[in-house]
Amino acid sequence: MEMTVLIAGFGGQGVLSAGKFVATAALMEGREVSWLPSYGPEMRGGTANCSIILSDQSIGSPILNQTDVLIALNNPSLDKFSPMVKSGGLIIVDESLVKSVPNRQDVRLIAIPASDMASEAGNMTFATVILLGAFSACTSSIQRETFEKALLESLPERHHHLIPQEMDLFDQGAAYAGQS
Amino acid sequence: MNKRVLMKGNEVIAEAAVRAGCRHYFGYPITPQTEIMHYMARRMVEAGGVMVQAESEVAAINMVYGASAAGARVLTTSSSPGISLKQEGFSYIAGAELPAVVVNIVRGGPGLGGILPAQGDYFQATKGGGHGDYRNIVLAPASVQELYELTVEAFNLADRYRMLTMILGDGTLGQMMEPVAFREEEPIDSSDKPWAVTGFKAAEREHNTIQSIYIEADDLEALNNRLQDKYQIIRQQEVRSEQVNCENADVIVAAFGTCSRICRNVIRDAAALGIHVGLVRPITLWPFPDAAVVSAADQSSVQAVLTVELNAGQMVEDVRLAVNGLKPVYFHGRTGGNMPTQKEILDKIRSIVGR
C-alpha cells in the first residue's frame, strides 16, 4: 500500500513543515517514507511545495508524476497541481485562500476555511494542521496520537506549549472533513 | 542499529563525516548543498573540530590539502560550479597522494546553470577535470541511508589508498528527507599515517615531505607508475554495483543515483505490460562496474541495454565500452533540472522491444 501526498502553497505558510509532520508520523508508525521539497529560487510570498510518499515497501522514485492526495493552500498551487491528482484521488483546499476549484468530477474535494479558522485561533500557521486533520480523517493514513507525537518530535521545545491547541484544530479539521 | 530518524540528505552527509572521524571541514556555500556546511558549523563545535567558511572554493580545497598533509580526516563539499573551481586542487591532491573526501551535490550546467538536480558532472568526476593522469574514486549513492554509509566508506577508501574519494550526488538526494539508521559505532580503518607532516621529530622518523612536483622525468614517471599500480588494485578490489531483476530480462537499464530510483519504478510499470526489465546500478562510477554490466547484457534473453541519465549522455559511453558491441546500447536523458518521467522511460523501452 503506497500513498503519495503533495502539499503546496505560498512560502511561509508552513507547507514544508506540514509535509515533515506527515512523514515523521508515518515513520513512527513503521512505514517507509520520503519527503522531497521544491527548492527552486523560492522566497517569502513565492510558491513552495513538498512531495511525500508513505509506503509499506521500500520506496523507488521520490519524485511524483501524479499523486493520490493534493493539499493546496492557494490558487496557483491548485491550478498547477490538480491535473496531477489521480482519478479517485483527494483534493483538500484552504477555502479561505482558494477562490475557484477545478472542475473534476472524478476526485473527492474537501474545502475548509482553514486560514480563517487559524486566524480566529490566533496563529495563521495553524492552517496546515487543520488541513492535515482533514487529510487524516479522509485517508486514515496517520493516527491522531502518532500525529501528536510527530509534532512533539518535529517542533522546537519553545513551541511545545502550542501542541494542545494544534491538536484541537487538527480535530476540527477532521470533523469538518467528516461532515462534507 | 539505532532507531530510524528522518533526515535531509545533506545533513546526513555531514553527520556521517563527523561519525567517520572527520574534524576538519572547509567549504564555500552553494545551493543545493549548503545544509552540509550549515550542519557542520554547529556540529564541529560540539565535536571539537574546525569548520571554516573559506573565501572561495579554491581556498577551501587548498585548506583540505593542508589539513590532509598534516594527517587529518578532512571534507569539502560543493555543487557543480564550485567543484569546477576545485579541480586544480584535486590534481595536486592526486599528485601528492593525499586522502580527502569531496562531495559534489550536482546541479544543472554548464556555467552557473541552475540549482536543480542533474548528473552532468559524470565526465568531470570520472575522467578527471584537473590536469594529469589521475583518478578519483567516485561513489554514487541513491538514498539517504546510502549517503550515510558511503560517506563513512569514502573516508576509509581515501585513507586506504591515499587518494581523493568523491561522493557524486544530486540536488534531489541532497534536499530530500528519508529515514536513516545510524550504527552505534562506525567501521573506521586505522588512521595511522606515518607519511603525514606532523612536525619534524628527528629521533623518531625520517623527514616527511608532501609534494606534487617532480622535475626529473624518471622521478615523475615513478610517481605515475605508482599511481597506475594503485588504480589497478582499486579496479580489482573496489568495484561496487547493484543488480535488480536482471535474470532473464528483456532489457537491461543502467542508471545511477536518483535516476536509478525512477528506473526501479519502471521495472514495475514494464512488468505490468509483460516486459521484463532489469536494472544495473553502478555504485562506484570509477572504477566502473564493467563486469556487472557485461554479465547482465550478455544473457540470451536481453535484446538491448538502455542507459538513463540526468544529462545528455555521459555514463552511456562507459556502458558502451563495457558492452563492447554485444548488444545495442540506447540512451535516454533529460537536462536542466528536469527529470525523465517513468512514462518516458517506459515508452523508450517499448520502442526498443517493439511492444
Interface residues (C-beta under 8 A of the other chain):
Chain A: K20 A23 T24 L27 E32 V33 S34 W35 L36 P37 Y39 G40 P41 I59 G60 S61 P62 I63 N65
Chain B: R4 L6 T31 P32 I115 L116 G171 T172 Q175 M176 M177 E178 P179 T258 R261 I262 R264 N265 R268 M339 T341 Q342 K343
